[in-house]
Amino acid sequence: MEMRIIDQLYEFERQIKDLLWQFKAAFGQSNPVPLRMRGKIPRTGLLPPDNIAYSIHGHGCTVERDGRTLSFDFDKDGGYCYSPFKFGLFVDDKAMDDSKLVSEFQRLVQEGKLEVIAGHGVRLATAPHVW
């Protein structure tokens, strides 16, 4: 049975939160972007203890983990957020093109399951997002 999009969003965010804990353990804070901007950590590297390759970009980061791409951004308060495109990298579902993801995200926003982070993206409305 195909996994529902909301279940995939919960899994996506679970993996983001796990990654944020790893950033915090390795660098002392869960948002690595300010550290990169101050030259305290490299733009790309390996995140211990699992040696996960990370790449910091603009207001976010991307990692390859267990054959899946996790790409997300941080809002002005340090909370994580993402776009339909970035979520699409994670699910890598050929049947779920960008326009279908956008319409699914709009539906989930209308249902109150996703919250819009102005100028940044979305995240689940019920989940804590700052670590």
C-alpha positions, 0 to 999 in steps of 0.5 A: 500500500502506498504511503499517504503524503501526510505519513511521508511528511511525518517521516521527513520531519522525523529525519530532519529532527534527528539530523538537527540533534546530530548538528547540535551534538557536533557543533553546539547548535542545531542550526549550522547556517550561522556557524557557516556564515561566521566561518566556524564550520565548512560549507560541506563536511561529514557530520559525526557520528555517522559521517553523514555528508552535509552541504550548507546552502543559503538558509538551509542544508542538504544531506544524503542519508540512507539513500534519501535526500533531506533538504530543508531551510531555516526560518528567521527564528531558527525553525526548520521549513521546506518547500514542496520541491525539497520534500519531493527530493525526499520522497522521489516518487515519479508519480508525484510531480511538482504540480501535484505536490504543490496542490497537495501542500495547498490542500494540507495548508487549507486543512490546517495540517501544514503551516505556512512560514512566510517567505520560507516554506511550510512545516507540519502545524502540530510538530515542534520545530525549533531545537 
